[in-house]
């Protein structure tokens, strides 16, 4: 697979494009790494080094080969009206759509017109409001997501070229830990290669935007209309 330096093993490919990640590069267990001639010396000798001029440009091309559909969010055609017999301890409002392989824990409430796309995992005792869209996400226990949130969509990532910008595929997830509350109208983008993460007991006010790869810790209180740029 394609993974960040800290999560990769000898069967994966990763990338190293900045001295900010020197400590990760020196201890990584990745099999092959896309990097530059100046940065290659910080990687272990056993790693296969792919030397390029523009790391992110070449990384995007590799990701497109492995995940050819990841640079556009296509509709989830596995969505169907919820089969309530499958989720016996979950209460659903009207017009809820669920994708394949979705897992929802016990004692959850899902509001009307909400869409939960394929492979999403939701923990126990969660409350999800109306007109929420969730994709590419893993959600913990006792999480409250109020009305109108968009979680797990592709972030704002591209490489400027002369005639046509190159979209950067986003193959990560959104990880929301336990006891998080997200107020109305927030957007939380999934990670590009790594994941976007929100820690335990963190509260988001209305209309907060969290871009791809952002890491927010535990017990944080974030006021309305705050925006976090990618990888903050």
C-alpha positions as CSV (number, residue, x, y, z in Angstrom):
1,X,0.0,0.0,0.0
2,X,0.9,3.7,0.1
3,X,1.4,4.9,3.7
4,X,3.1,7.7,5.6
5,X,6.6,7.0,6.9
6,X,5.4,6.3,10.5
7,X,2.9,3.6,9.4
8,X,4.6,1.9,6.5
9,X,6.3,-1.5,6.5
10,X,8.6,-3.3,4.0
11,X,5.7,-4.0,1.6
12,X,4.7,-0.4,1.4
13,X,5.8,2.7,-0.5
14,X,6.0,6.1,1.2
15,X,7.5,9.6,0.6
16,X,9.9,12.0,2.3
17,X,9.8,15.6,1.0
18,X,10.8,17.8,3.9
19,X,13.3,17.9,6.8
20,X,10.3,18.4,9.1
21,X,9.9,14.6,8.9
22,X,13.6,13.7,9.4
23,X,13.0,11.8,12.6
24,X,10.2,9.8,10.9
25,X,12.5,9.1,7.9
26,X,15.4,7.9,10.1
27,X,13.2,5.3,11.8
28,X,10.8,4.2,9.1
29,X,10.4,0.6,8.1
30,X,9.1,1.3,4.6
31,X,10.2,-0.8,1.6
32,X,10.5,2.0,-0.9
33,X,10.5,5.8,-0.5
34,X,10.0,8.6,-3.0
35,X,12.4,11.4,-2.1
36,X,15.0,13.9,-3.4
37,X,18.8,13.5,-3.8
38,X,19.4,15.9,-0.9
39,X,17.1,14.1,1.5
40,X,18.0,10.5,0.7
41,X,20.9,10.4,3.2
42,X,18.4,10.6,6.1
43,X,16.7,7.3,5.1
44,X,18.1,3.9,6.3
45,X,20.4,2.3,3.9
46,X,18.2,-0.8,3.5
47,X,15.3,1.2,1.9
48,X,14.9,1.4,-1.8
49,X,15.1,5.1,-2.7
50,X,13.2,6.6,-5.7
51,X,15.0,9.9,-6.4
52,X,12.9,12.6,-8.1
53,X,12.8,16.3,-8.5
54,X,9.2,16.9,-7.3
55,X,8.2,14.4,-4.6
56,X,4.4,15.2,-4.4
57,X,4.0,15.3,-8.1
58,X,5.5,11.8,-8.5
59,X,3.6,10.6,-5.4
60,X,0.3,11.7,-7.0
61,X,1.1,9.7,-10.1
62,X,1.8,6.6,-8.0
63,X,-1.4,6.9,-6.0
64,X,-3.4,7.3,-9.3
65,X,-1.9,3.9,-10.4
66,X,-2.9,2.1,-7.2
67,X,-6.2,4.0,-6.6
68,X,-7.4,5.2,-10.0
69,X,-10.7,6.5,-8.7
70,X,-9.4,8.4,-5.6
71,X,-9.1,11.9,-7.1
72,X,-12.9,12.2,-7.6
73,X,-15.7,11.4,-5.1
74,X,-18.0,9.2,-7.2
75,X,-21.5,8.5,-5.9
76,X,-21.8,5.4,-3.8
77,X,-24.2,3.2,-5.8
78,X,-24.4,0.6,-3.1
79,X,-26.6,3.0,-1.0
80,X,-30.0,1.5,-0.1
81,X,-32.8,2.4,2.3
82,X,-31.8,1.1,5.7
83,X,-32.6,-2.5,6.5
84,X,-33.8,-2.0,10.1
85,X,-33.7,-5.7,10.9
86,X,-29.9,-5.6,10.4
87,X,-29.5,-2.8,13.0
88,X,-32.0,-3.9,15.7
89,X,-30.8,-1.5,18.5
90,X,-30.5,1.6,16.2
91,X,-33.3,4.1,15.7
92,X,-33.6,5.6,12.2
93,X,-35.5,8.7,10.9
94,X,-37.1,8.7,7.4
95,X,-35.1,8.4,4.2
96,X,-31.8,7.2,5.6
97,X,-29.5,5.5,3.1
98,X,-26.8,3.0,4.1
99,X,-23.9,1.7,1.9
100,X,-22.5,-1.8,1.9
101,X,-20.4,-3.1,4.8
102,X,-21.5,-0.2,7.1
103,X,-21.2,-1.0,10.8
104,X,-23.3,0.8,13.5
105,X,-23.0,0.1,17.2
106,X,-25.8,-0.3,19.8
107,X,-28.2,2.4,20.9
108,X,-27.5,4.9,18.1
109,X,-29.9,7.4,16.7
110,X,-29.7,8.4,13.0
111,X,-31.7,11.4,11.8
112,X,-33.8,11.7,8.6
113,X,-32.2,12.1,5.2
114,X,-28.8,11.1,6.4
115,X,-26.4,9.2,4.1
116,X,-23.8,6.8,5.5
117,X,-21.6,5.5,2.7
118,X,-19.9,2.1,2.3
119,X,-17.4,0.8,4.9
120,X,-18.1,3.5,7.5
121,X,-17.8,2.3,11.1
122,X,-19.8,4.0,13.9
123,X,-19.5,3.1,17.6
124,X,-22.0,2.7,20.4
125,X,-24.4,5.3,21.8
126,X,-23.9,7.8,18.9
127,X,-26.4,10.5,17.9
128,X,-26.3,11.6,14.2
129,X,-28.6,14.4,13.1
130,X,-30.5,15.1,9.9
131,X,-29.0,15.5,6.5
132,X,-25.6,14.3,7.5
133,X,-23.2,12.7,4.9
134,X,-20.5,10.4,6.3
135,X,-18.0,8.6,4.1
136,X,-14.4,7.1,4.6
137,X,-14.8,7.5,8.4
138,X,-14.3,5.6,11.6
139,X,-16.4,7.1,14.5
140,X,-16.0,6.1,18.2
141,X,-18.5,5.8,21.0
142,X,-20.8,8.5,22.4
143,X,-20.2,10.8,19.5
144,X,-22.8,13.5,18.7
145,X,-22.9,14.8,15.1
146,X,-25.5,17.5,14.6
147,X,-27.5,18.4,11.5
148,X,-25.9,19.1,8.1
149,X,-22.4,17.9,8.6
150,X,-20.2,16.6,5.7
151,X,-17.5,14.2,6.9
152,X,-15.0,12.2,4.9
153,X,-15.1,13.8,1.5
154,X,-12.1,14.6,-0.6
155,X,-10.1,17.6,0.5
156,X,-8.7,20.5,-1.5
157,X,-5.5,19.1,-3.0
158,X,-3.9,19.7,-6.4
159,X,-0.6,20.3,-8.0
160,X,-0.6,23.5,-10.2
161,X,0.5,22.8,-13.8
162,X,0.7,25.2,-16.7
163,X,-2.5,24.2,-18.6
164,X,-4.4,21.8,-16.3
165,X,-4.0,21.3,-12.5
166,X,-3.3,17.8,-11.4
167,X,-5.7,16.6,-8.7
168,X,-4.0,14.9,-5.7
169,X,-5.9,11.7,-4.7
170,X,-7.0,11.4,-1.1
171,X,-6.9,7.8,0.2
172,X,-7.0,8.4,3.9
173,X,-9.9,8.4,6.4
174,X,-11.5,10.6,9.1
175,X,-10.9,9.2,12.6
176,X,-13.3,10.6,15.3
177,X,-12.5,9.4,18.8
178,X,-14.9,8.9,21.7
179,X,-17.1,11.6,23.2
180,X,-16.6,14.1,20.4
181,X,-19.4,16.6,19.6
182,X,-19.7,18.3,16.2
183,X,-22.2,21.1,15.9
184,X,-24.1,22.0,12.7
185,X,-22.7,22.7,9.3
186,X,-19.1,21.5,9.7
187,X,-17.0,19.9,7.0
188,X,-14.2,17.4,7.8
189,X,-12.0,16.2,4.9
190,X,-10.4,12.8,4.8
191,X,-6.7,12.5,4.8
192,X,-4.6,12.4,1.6
193,X,-2.2,9.6,2.5
194,X,-2.5,9.8,6.3
195,X,-5.8,10.2,8.3
196,X,-7.6,13.3,9.6
197,X,-8.0,12.8,13.4
198,X,-10.1,14.3,16.1
199,X,-9.2,13.3,19.7
200,X,-11.4,12.3,22.6
201,X,-13.8,14.7,24.2
202,X,-13.2,17.5,21.6
203,X,-16.1,19.9,20.8
204,X,-16.5,21.7,17.5
205,X,-18.9,24.7,17.2
206,X,-20.9,25.4,14.0
207,X,-19.4,25.8,10.6
208,X,-15.9,24.6,11.4
209,X,-13.8,23.4,8.5
210,X,-11.1,20.7,9.1
211,X,-8.9,20.0,6.0
212,X,-7.1,16.8,5.1
213,X,-4.5,15.3,7.4
214,X,-5.3,17.7,10.3
215,X,-4.6,16.3,13.8
216,X,-6.7,17.7,16.7
217,X,-6.0,16.4,20.1
218,X,-8.2,15.6,23.1
219,X,-10.3,18.0,25.2
220,X,-10.2,20.8,22.6
221,X,-12.9,23.4,22.3
222,X,-13.1,25.0,18.8
223,X,-15.3,28.1,18.2
224,X,-17.5,28.6,15.2
225,X,-16.2,29.3,11.7
226,X,-12.6,28.3,12.5
227,X,-10.7,26.7,9.6
228,X,-7.7,24.4,9.8
229,X,-5.5,24.2,6.7
230,X,-4.3,20.8,5.5
231,X,-1.8,18.9,7.7
232,X,-2.1,21.4,10.7
